[in-house]
Amino acid sequence: MSASAKEKAARDKAAKSAETKQKLIEGALRTLVEQGIAKASARTIATAAGVNQALVFYHFGSVDELLAETCRHASEQRVALYRERLDRIDTLADLLVFGREMHEQESADGHVAVLAQLLAGAQTHAPLAPATAAGLELWIAEIEKVLVRVLSASPLGEFADPVGLARAVSASFVGIELYEGVDPAGAERALAALEQLSVLVAAVEELGPIAQRAVRHRLRRSVRG
């Protein structure tokens, strides 16, 4: 076989391998959305992907490694989809409006369920924990950038922790996905409560400079307290 023929064969093999891995990732996503983490076996994933289950182990080594890669891949894809809009958000109210819309869209597409399922699975499958945390961290990093930008212009900014808030917001939206399954009205009320907080923040931001100084002074006394 000539050198050029060998190179072509190697390229074809790599392309076929990448195609199979992508099918397995998509099969894992479908399995998590439709059947949950408890049903995510090599057999069910391979069936969803339309390939032989032995390929799960050939390409990923284990089901847990496939699920970990699926989490990373899905999070990267979804965060990239929303990044441009996140970069345009300049108020807390806008962030919460975005969060509600994103939650509805991601829930409809099954992607919030995927992260929630993986978080649940990570409690008993240690190999899933780092990848699931990394997937959630992608969302946290984007939300943190927005909070830093929004709170820097707010009279409440010096009293807020954007790093901690970003994690609280991200965790709450994943948690609401789980809660919504057993109490839709309660989940809706939780989202509405978050929006009410944004109204309170906006009201403080609209106060005059003297009133804002008084608010900051009172908050500083409370913090030192």
N, C-alpha and C positions, 0 to 999 in steps of 0.2 A: 504494500500500500504506500502511495506517495505521501510526502510530507503534507501537501495541501489536502489530500483526502483524509489524513489522520486529524488535521486541524478541524476540518468540517465535521468529522465524526464526533470529535470532542465537543464542538459547539452544539451539535444536535443533542448530544447526551446531556449537556448542562441545561439546555433549554427544556428538554423533557423532564429533567429533575426539578427545575424551578416550577414548571407547570403542575407537576404532581404535588409538590409542597403547597402550592397555592390552592389546589383542589382540597387538600387535607385541611388547611386552615379554614377555608370556606365551609367545609363539612363540619368542622368543630364548632364554628359559629352557629350554624343551623341547629346542630345538636343541642348546644347550650340554650338557644332561644326557645326551641320547640320542646325539648325534653328535660332540660336542666342538668346540673352538674352530676347528679346521681346516675344518670343514664349515659354519661360521656365515657364510653368504653371504646377500645380500638375497633370493635365490630360495628358499633352504631355510627361512629365517625366515618369509618371507611365506607359504610353503606351510603351515608349521606353524600360522601365525596365521589362515589361511583368507582372506587378503586379497591384493590386487595388490601386486607387489613395488615398484612405483613409489611406494607409500605410505611405504615405509621412508625414502626420500630426501625425500619431501614433509614428513614429520613430524619427522625426526631429522637430515636432511642427509647422513648417512653410516651405514654399518653399524657403524663404530667408536663413533659417538655413541650409536647405539641400544644397543650392548652396554654402554657406560659407564652409561647411564641404567638399564639392566637390573640392573647390579651395585648401583647405589645403591638402587634400589627393593627388590631382594631382601634386601639387608643390613638396610635399615630395617625391613622386615616381620619378618624372623627375629629380630632383636635385640629388637624390641618384644614378640614372643611370649614371650621368656625373661626379660625385665627384672624382672618381679615376683619370680620365683624367685631370680634373682641377688641381689636386695635382701635376701633372707632368709638367705643363706649367711653363716656366721660362723666357719667353720674352713677350713683348707687342705684337710683331708680331704673336707669337704663340696663344696668347689670342684672337686676332682678327680673325685669321684663324679658331680657334675653334668656335668663335661666329658666323661666317658665316655658317659653317657646321651645328652647332646646330640650327641656325635659319631655315635653309632649312629643316632639319629633323623634327624639332618641328612644322614647318608650314605644312609640308606634313602630319604629324600625327594629326594636328588640335589642338595641345596643346598651341601654342602661341595664337591662336584664342580664346581659352577658357579664358586665362588670360586677353586678350584684351576685351572680352565681359563682363567679371566680372568688370573690371575697368570702363567700360562704365556704367554698371548697378549700380555701387556704387555711381555714381553721383546723382541718384534719389532714391536709396534704401539704406538708412543709415546702416542697419544691415550687408550689404555686405562689407562695407568699411574696417573694422578691419581685417576680414579674407583675403580679397584680398591684403591688405597691408602686412599681415603676409606671404602670399604666395609669394609675390614679394620679401619680405625681405630674404627668404630662398636663392633665387638666388643672391641677393645683397651680402649676407654674404660670399658666396663662391667666388664671383668675387672680393670682397674686399680682401680676403686672398691672391688671386693671385696678385693683384695690389701691395699690401704691399711687397710681396716677390720680384716681378719684379722691382719695383721702388726703393727699398732699395739699389740695386746694380747699379742704374743709376745715372749719374751726374745731372739728372733733378729731382731726387727723392725729394730733399728738397723743391722744388717749387710746388710739386703736393699734392693734397689732396685725398688719396685713398678712403676715406669714401664717399666724394662727387662724385668722378669719378665712383665709383661702382654704385651709384644710377643713374648717367647720362648714363652709358653704359646700365644698365638694362632697364631704361625707353626708351632709343633710340631703343632697339631691339623690345620692345613691340609696340612702335610707328610706326616703320617701317612695322610691320605686318599690321597695319591699313592703312598706306600710300600705301603699295604695292597693295592693292585692287583697288585703283583708279589711281595709276601711277607707274606701275612696273619698268619702265625705271628710274624714279626718285629715287625709293627705291634702285635699283641697284647702282645708282650713289652715294647715301648716304653711302652705305656699302664700295664702292671703295674709297670714301674720307677718311673714317676711316682707311682703310688700308694704304693710303698715309701718314697719320699721323704717323703710326707705322714705316714707312720707314724713316721719318725724325728723329724720336727718335733714331732709330738704327744707323743712320748716326752720330748723336752726340755722341753716346756711343762708336763709333769706332774711334773717334778723339784721338789724343795723349793727355797725361796728361796736357801739357801746354795749348793746345787749349781748353780742357775741363775746366781748371781753368778760362780761358778768358770768356768762355760761362757762367759759373756760376757767375763770377763777373758782367758781363753785366746784367744777369737776376736779381741779387740781387739789382743792381742799379734801374732797372725797377720796381721791387716790392716796393722798398722804395719810388720810385718816385714821 
